[in-house]
Amino acid sequence: MTPVAGSAPLFREHGTRACENGGATLRSPGLTVTDSVLHTFQVRTRSREELVDITSDVAALVSAHGGHGIATVFVPHTSAAVTINENADRDVQRDMLFWLKKLIPESGEFRHAEGNSDAHIKASLVGNSVTVPFVDGRMRLGTWQGIYFCEFDGPRARRAEVMLR
């Protein structure tokens, strides 16, 4: 896992907040959001289409963060995605890529001129984020589940972001 642009707490606000409402000051308990951190790491892909297991990268961030919460994994690309699926049998990843290629072939009657329309469609169908709860610094994935970065227009150096809260 290669950090990109660092990791930093997003907000820390304590106490009370005051706001003006028609001349009267209202006070309410402040929003306390502690230990919310955004991590960014690089994913290098080797093929035009592949699934890269990033489970251990996310698990390391969750473990270092500790406690209980939610991990949101986000892929900020229009021709890549992220999914949770079986990680015990590599044939599952092969099957996913095979059927996505069969459903949306690389060449077709696409109007987008860059030649990667199929990648955009696949990324939209798979999705750009997944959410995993964690307890005591351990993700609550099922026994056979893993988190996969889905490359549909590689090879490239890509980014994945993980918000822990």
C-alpha positions as CSV (number, residue, x, y, z in Angstrom):
1,M,0.0,0.0,0.0
2,T,1.5,3.3,-1.1
3,P,0.0,6.4,0.7
4,V,-1.0,9.2,-1.6
5,A,-1.2,12.8,-0.3
6,G,-1.2,11.7,3.3
7,S,-4.0,10.9,5.7
8,A,-5.6,13.4,7.9
9,P,-8.4,13.9,10.4
10,L,-11.4,15.5,8.6
11,F,-13.1,17.2,11.5
12,R,-12.9,17.7,15.2
13,E,-15.4,19.9,16.8
14,H,-16.4,20.0,20.5
15,G,-18.5,22.0,22.9
16,T,-21.5,24.0,21.8
17,R,-22.5,25.8,18.6
18,A,-24.3,29.1,18.5
19,C,-26.4,30.4,15.7
20,E,-28.4,33.5,15.2
21,N,-32.2,33.0,14.6
22,G,-34.1,36.3,14.2
23,G,-32.1,38.1,16.8
24,A,-32.2,35.2,19.4
25,T,-29.1,33.1,20.0
26,L,-29.8,29.4,20.0
27,R,-27.3,27.0,21.7
28,S,-27.2,23.3,21.0
29,P,-24.8,20.5,21.8
30,G,-21.8,20.6,19.4
31,L,-21.2,17.9,16.8
32,T,-18.6,15.6,18.1
33,V,-17.0,13.6,15.3
34,T,-13.7,12.3,16.4
35,D,-11.2,10.0,14.7
36,S,-12.8,10.4,11.3
37,V,-9.9,9.9,8.9
38,L,-9.5,9.7,5.2
39,H,-6.7,7.5,3.8
40,T,-5.7,7.4,0.2
41,F,-3.5,4.6,-1.3
42,Q,-2.3,3.7,-4.7
43,V,-3.4,0.6,-6.6
44,R,-1.2,-0.4,-9.6
45,T,-3.0,-2.6,-12.1
46,R,-1.3,-4.8,-14.7
47,S,-4.1,-5.6,-17.2
48,R,-6.8,-3.9,-19.0
49,E,-9.3,-5.7,-16.9
50,E,-8.6,-7.3,-13.5
51,L,-9.7,-7.5,-9.9
52,V,-7.1,-6.6,-7.3
53,D,-7.7,-7.8,-3.8
54,I,-7.3,-4.8,-1.5
55,T,-8.7,-6.4,1.6
56,S,-5.4,-6.5,3.5
57,D,-4.8,-2.8,2.7
58,V,-8.1,-1.8,4.1
59,A,-7.8,-4.2,7.1
60,A,-4.5,-2.6,8.0
61,L,-6.0,0.9,8.1
62,V,-9.0,-0.3,10.1
63,S,-6.7,-2.1,12.6
64,A,-4.5,1.0,13.0
65,H,-7.6,3.1,13.6
66,G,-9.1,0.7,16.1
67,G,-12.4,0.9,17.8
68,H,-15.8,0.5,16.3
69,G,-17.2,2.2,13.2
70,I,-17.7,2.2,9.5
71,A,-15.1,1.9,6.7
72,T,-16.2,3.3,3.3
73,V,-14.0,2.4,0.4
74,F,-14.3,4.8,-2.5
75,V,-12.8,4.6,-6.0
76,P,-12.5,8.1,-7.6
77,H,-12.3,6.9,-11.2
78,T,-14.9,6.6,-13.9
79,S,-13.5,3.4,-15.5
80,A,-12.7,1.5,-12.2
81,A,-14.9,0.3,-9.4
82,V,-14.9,-1.5,-6.1
83,T,-16.9,-4.6,-4.9
84,I,-17.1,-7.1,-2.1
85,N,-17.2,-10.7,-3.2
86,E,-15.8,-14.2,-2.5
87,N,-12.0,-14.3,-2.0
88,A,-11.6,-18.1,-1.4
89,D,-11.8,-19.2,-5.0
90,R,-10.0,-17.2,-7.8
91,D,-12.6,-18.6,-10.3
92,V,-15.1,-16.2,-8.9
93,Q,-13.0,-13.2,-10.1
94,R,-12.5,-14.9,-13.4
95,D,-16.2,-15.5,-13.8
96,M,-17.0,-11.9,-12.9
97,L,-14.6,-10.5,-15.5
98,F,-15.7,-13.1,-18.1
99,W,-19.4,-12.3,-17.8
100,L,-18.9,-8.5,-17.7
101,K,-16.8,-8.8,-20.9
102,K,-19.5,-10.9,-22.5
103,L,-22.3,-8.6,-21.4
104,I,-20.4,-5.4,-22.4
105,P,-17.7,-6.2,-25.0
106,E,-14.8,-3.8,-25.5
107,S,-15.8,-3.0,-29.0
108,G,-19.3,-2.1,-29.9
109,E,-21.5,0.7,-31.2
110,F,-20.3,3.3,-28.6
111,R,-20.3,7.0,-29.3
112,H,-17.7,7.9,-26.7
113,A,-14.5,8.6,-28.8
114,E,-11.8,7.5,-26.3
115,G,-12.4,3.7,-26.9
116,N,-13.1,2.9,-23.3
117,S,-16.9,3.1,-23.2
118,D,-17.2,-0.4,-22.0
119,A,-15.1,0.4,-19.0
120,H,-17.3,3.3,-18.0
121,I,-20.4,1.1,-18.2
122,K,-18.8,-1.7,-16.2
123,A,-17.7,0.7,-13.5
124,S,-21.2,2.2,-13.3
125,L,-22.7,-1.3,-12.9
126,V,-20.3,-2.5,-10.3
127,G,-20.2,0.8,-8.3
128,N,-17.7,3.2,-6.9
129,S,-18.0,2.5,-3.1
130,V,-18.5,-0.2,-0.5
131,T,-19.2,0.1,3.2
132,V,-17.9,-2.3,5.8
133,P,-18.6,-2.1,9.6
134,F,-15.8,-2.8,12.0
135,V,-15.6,-3.7,15.7
136,D,-12.5,-3.7,17.8
137,G,-10.4,-2.7,14.8
138,R,-11.6,-5.7,12.7
139,M,-13.7,-5.6,9.6
140,R,-17.0,-7.5,9.8
141,L,-16.6,-9.2,6.4
142,G,-18.1,-12.6,6.0
143,T,-15.9,-15.7,6.1
144,W,-15.4,-15.8,2.3
145,Q,-15.6,-12.1,1.5
146,G,-12.9,-9.8,0.2
147,I,-12.7,-6.2,-1.1
148,Y,-11.7,-5.9,-4.8
149,F,-10.5,-3.0,-6.8
150,C,-12.0,-3.5,-10.2
151,E,-9.9,-2.2,-13.1
152,F,-11.7,-1.9,-16.5
153,D,-9.3,0.4,-18.4
154,G,-5.8,-0.5,-17.3
155,P,-3.0,-1.0,-16.8
156,R,-2.8,2.2,-14.7
157,A,-1.7,3.7,-11.4
158,R,-5.0,4.3,-9.6
159,R,-6.2,5.5,-6.2
160,A,-8.5,4.1,-3.6
161,E,-9.8,6.1,-0.6
162,V,-10.9,4.8,2.7
163,M,-13.0,6.9,5.1
164,L,-12.9,5.6,8.7
165,R,-15.4,6.9,11.2
